[in-house]
């Protein structure tokens, strides 16, 4: 599994527009490029958002994905309009994985009720 971590510095007052555009772009990438999706995080720094995208492999992430469509193109343009700058902060290969989708208490409850 491959992870790309992005840092987005956005112009003041554009957070809502950026987040909406980011979601549309992310949906298209997920649907057409073979990613597992992405998460966008607010940071403790004003106007800095951090994105985390998960892919089956670095090779899949590096492919030249030719994306088109009016919705995608408009969303990409809106993202660009909101940005001061963006960069890929980390390119990561997963070495060990114990990320869960439920809390331990929920897991324990499922086991004891069976």
N, C-alpha and C positions, 0 to 999 in steps of 0.2 A: 504494500500500500504506500502511496505517495501523498504527501501533504504540501501544499503551497500556502504560505502565510503572507498576506499583503497588508501594507499600511497605507491608509488613505488620509491625506490631509485635505479637508474640505473648507470651502469658503464659509465664513460666518453667515448663518441664516439659511444654509442650504441642506441641513441635515435631513429633513423630511423628504425633499426632492431626491437627494442622493440615495436614501434608503429605498425609496420606491423604485427608482431606476435600477439600483443594484439588484433588487429582487427580480425584476423582469429579465435582466441580463443573465442572472444566475439560473433562472428557470430554463431559458433557452439553452444555456451551456449544459445543464443537466439532461435535458430532453434530447439534445443532438450531438453531444460530444463524448458521452460516456463517463461523466464524472459521477461521484456519489452525492454531489451537492456541496453546499457551503454554509457557513455561519458568518454573520457580521456582528462584531462586538463594539460596544462603546468603550472607550478607554478612559483612564483618569486624566487624560490631557484634553483640553478643549479642542474641538474640531479635528480630533484624530479618531478614526475608526479602524478596526483591525478585522480583516477577513481571513477565514480559514477554509480552504477548499480541499476536499478529499477526492483522490483519484485511485483507480486500481493499480496504476503504475506511472512512473515518470514518463515512459514512452507515450502513454495515452495523453498525458498532460501536454507533452511537447508537440504532438501532432499539429499540423497546420489545419485548424478547423475553419472552414470557410462558412461563416454564418451570415445569413442575409435575412431579409424580412423587415418590413417597416417598423413593427413593434420593437424588434431587437435594435435596429439602427437608431431609432428615436431614443430608446433607453440608454444606449451607449453614448450618444451625443449629450444627453442630459447628465449622465455621470461625469463626462469630460467638462461640462460647463460648471459643475459644482466643485471640481478639484482644483486645489492649489498644486498638489503633486501626489503621485502614488508610486509605490515601489514594492517589489517582491522582497520581503525581509528574510524569509527562510525558504529553502527547498529541502524537505525532510523525507527520509525513508523511515517507515515505522520499524522499530527494532523489537519492541515488546508492547503488548496491547492488553490492557485490562479496563478499558472504558466500557461502562455499563449503561443500559438504557432505563434501568429502574433503580430505585434506592434500595439499599440493603434491607431495610425494614419491610419493603414491599416484597422483596424476594423471599425473605424468611416467612412472611405471611402466606405466600403461595405454597411453600413447601409444607407448612404445618396444617394447611387446610385440605391437603390432598389425602 
